[in-house]
């Protein structure tokens, strides 16, 4: 079978990324231009600045990606792009760029759900073995999904309010941890101990999640202690929060593995880079005689390689988009 090369574009938030992926798993080239230092000045991503920086960077990122290979755009079999969910302005930069390339070079255009891209990041390092359970953990999503085959999803449960990544970011801000908050909390937690008695997010037997209450409890705790003139032990509170947040994830994953008897677990989304989460999920899968698959760190956060991996099954099924393709800010896996 002929090798399939897909040029993939990812601009859903504050990373401008382009990759060339062969056969949905071999990353021939990957470039990621991050805006992190710019947005850190504001304590979070500023949508208007993000879209403008994408516009300034995207051509340079394409040139840098092509330099890493002997391939040209004319050698590509398709152009893939993330079209949802994300910041509308940022997504539109990538979408319009993809449309132009597809039109000029007469290549099929493939639209990819950014979240499904995170799931297929696991296909870069490993062969996806179905059925599998996918835990999607990011700044905007916390979902448990059964994947029976390529693009065959069944939602088990999702967050009722805040996603785990959002809770990490907001708690980080309360603890005066610079943006991005997730890695900052993880680093601070390594220096502390779980000494604060925090509420467990959702103690039920469903597969749904909730992090609003935990986040609000910590905000109120810090505010009240400051009002009393008491000092918060930031290291211990970071460790306590991380443990409470992750333990609820692992409890629900354990429940899902037992109830479904699925023996393959994959983790997707930016929060999957958290080492404490990785350790706990490894313990849970071993208890259930299941296998754990997590992408390399570079493929955990937003990147175009995952978009190319997710586009490959769509290419094989000839599921192509037309030039009316538009951005969507909200979406789930299924």
N, C-alpha and C positions, 0 to 999 in steps of 0.2 A: 504494500500500500504506500502511496506517495506520502511523504512527510508534509504535514500541514503547519504552516507558519502563520501566526496571528499577531498582528500589531495591536497592543492593548493600551488603553488610556484610562487613567484614574485621576479625577479631580473633584471628588465628592466633598472634601473639606479643606484642609490646609496643606496637603501634599500634592505637588504636581508630579505625576509619575507616568512613565511610558516603558513598556516592556515588549520584547519579542519572545513569544513562547511557541515551542515546537511540540506538536502532538499533545497539547494540553498538560505537559508535565516537565518538559525540558526548557529551562529559562536560558535563552541564548544571550539576552542582554536585559538589564534592568537599571533604570535611573530613577531616583527619588529626590526631588528638590523640596526640602521642607521649609515652611514659613514659621517654624516654631519660635525662633528668637524674636521675630517681629511681633507675634501675637502675645508673647510672654510679657511684653511691656504693658499690655492691657488686661492681663489676668485671664485671657481666654481668646477664642477666635472671633475676630471682627469680620462679619460676612463681606462687607464692601471691600475691605482691604484684601481679603482672601481672593475674591474673584479678580480684582485688578492685578494681583501678583501672579495668578494663574495665566492671565493674558500676556503678561510680560515674560513669563518663563517658559511657556509650553513649546515654543519653537526651538528654544535652546535645549530643552530636555529631549526633544525628538532628535536633534542633531547629535547630542551626546550619546544617545542610545544607539543610533546607527553607526557611530564611530567604533563601538565596541564589537561589531561584527563585520563580516564581509557582505552582509545582506543589504538590499535596497528596498524601498517601499514597493517597487514593482514586483519584488519577489514574494510579497505577502499574499496569502490566500484570502485574508479577510481583515477588516478593521473592527475592533471591539471597543466598547466604551461603557463605563458605569453611568447609568442614567437615573438611578434611584437607590436608596434614599440619600439625602444629603442637603447641603446648602444650594438653593436653586441657582444663584449666580455662579457658584463654583462649578456645579454640574454642567451648566450651559456652555461654559468655556470649553470643556472637554468634548461635549456633544457636537458643538458647531465645528470644532477642529476635526473631529472624526468624520463628520459629514463631508467636509471639504476634501479630506484625503480619499475617502471612499468614492467621491464623485470624480475627482481628477484622475485617479488611478484605476477607476472602474472596478472597485473591489466590493464584495458584499459587506454590509454594515450589520454588526451584531450588538444588540443592547443587552447589558448585564446588570442584574440586581446586585448592588454593592455587597449586601449581606450574604448572598449566595456565593459571591466572590470569596468572601472570608471562609466559607465552608470548603470551597474547592482549592483554597490554599493548601489544604491537606493532601491534595492529589499531586502536588509538586514533589513532595518528599516520599509519599507512600501511595500505594494503590488503594483506592477506596473499596472497602469490602462491605457489601450490603447483606442484610440490613444493618444500619448503623444508627447510633444515637448521636445527635449533634447538639452541643451546648454552645449557643451564640451569646457572647458577652462583650459588649462594647459600650461606648458612651451613650448611645440611644436605645440599645436593645439588650434584653435578657430573655432568651427563649430556649426551650427544649424542643427539639424537632426529631421525628423519626424519618430517616431517609431510606426508602425501600429500594430505590434504584436511582439512576441519574435523573435529576429533576423530578423526582417523585417524593414529595414531602407531606408529612402529616404533623401538624402542630400539636404538641402535648400540653405546653403551658408557656406563659409569657408574663412579663412584669405588669402589674396592675397600675403602676405609677412610675416612679423613677427607675431607670436602668442602673445596674451596678456601676458602670463606668461614670455615669452622671453623679452618683452618690460619692464616688471616690473624688471626683473633681470638686464637688461642693464642700466636702469635709476638708479637703486639702486647703481650700480658700480660708475656711474658718481657722485652720491651724497655721495660717501664714506660710503655706508651702507654695512656692512659685509654680506657675503653669509650665508643663502639664502636670496635673495633680497626682495621677495614678503612680507613676514611677517615684515621685517624691514621697508619697505615703509608704510605698514598699521599702524605700531606702531608710526612712525614719523608723519604721516598724522593726527593722532588723536591730536597731539600737535599744529597743524597749521591750517591755513585757506586757502581756494582756492582764492588766490589773483592774480595769474598769468593768463594772457589771452592766453591760449594755443589753437592751432588749433584742430578742431573736426576731428577725423580720416577719416570717409567716410560719407559724407552727401548725400546719395542717397537712393533710395527706393528698392535696392536689399537687399539680406541677407548676402552679403559678408562683410568682415572686412579687415582693414589695420591698422597696428600699427607702421610701419616703419617711416612714416612721423612724427608722434607725438614723437617717440623716438629720431629721428634725430634733431627735433626742440629743444628739451631739451638739447641734447648734445651740439648743437651749441650755445644755450643761455648761458649755464654754461661756455663754453670755452670763449665766447666773453666777458662776465662779468669779468672773471678772467683776461683776457688780459687788460681790462680797470682798473683793480685794485678794482673792485666793489665786495661787498660781497653778496653772494646768501643766501636768507632765505630758508634754507633746509627744514624746517618744512612746510612752505607755498608752496614751489615747490612740495614737496611730496604730499601734500593735493590736489594741483591743478592737478597734473598728475593723481592721483588715480581717481579724479572726472571725468576728461576728458575720461580716459580709460573705466571706468565703465559705464558712461552715454551712450557711443556709444553701449555698449553691451545691456543695458536696452532698448535703442531706437529700436534696431533691434528685440529684443525679443517682445516688445510691438507690432511692426509691424507684426511679424509672428503670434502672438496670434490673432490679429484682422483679418488677411487675411485667416488663416486656420480655425479659430473658434475652435481650440483645447483648451480644458479646463484643461489640466494637463501639468505642466512644471516640468521637473527634471533638476538638475544641476550636472555636473560631472567634475572631474579633480581637480588638486591641488588648482587652483585659487578659487574654490568654497568655500574654507575655509575663504576667505576674508569677513569680517563682513559687510563692506560697500556695497559690491556686494549683499550679502544676504538681507540687508535692502531694497535696491532699487528694487530687484526682487520681494520681498514681496509686495511692493507698486504697482508694475506693475501688478502682478497677481490679486491683490484685485480690481484694476481698471477694469480688464477684466473678473471678476467673475470666475477666474481660481484658481486651487490649485497648490501650490508650494511644491516640495519635494526636500530636500537636505540631503545628508547622515550626520551622526554624524561626528565630526571633525576627528576622528581616521580613518574613511573610505574615507575621501576626498583625502588625499595624498596617495602615493603608498603603497599598502598593499595586502597581499595574499587573504584576505577574499573576496575581490571583484572578484578575479580570480575564486574562488570557486563558488561564486554566478553566475557568467557568464557561468561557465562550466556546471551548472545543466541542462539548457534546451538542451545543446548539448548532455549530457549523455542520457537524455530521448529520444532523436532522434537517439541515437547510432552513433553520428558523432565523430568517433575516428580517431586519427592520427597514423601513423606508425613510425618506428624507423628511417626513412629518414628525419624526421622533422628537420628543420634548422631555424636559426634566420633571421629576416628581420628588418633592421634598420628603414625603412620608411613605413608608413601606415596611412590611415584615417579610420574612422568608417565604411564607405561604399564607 
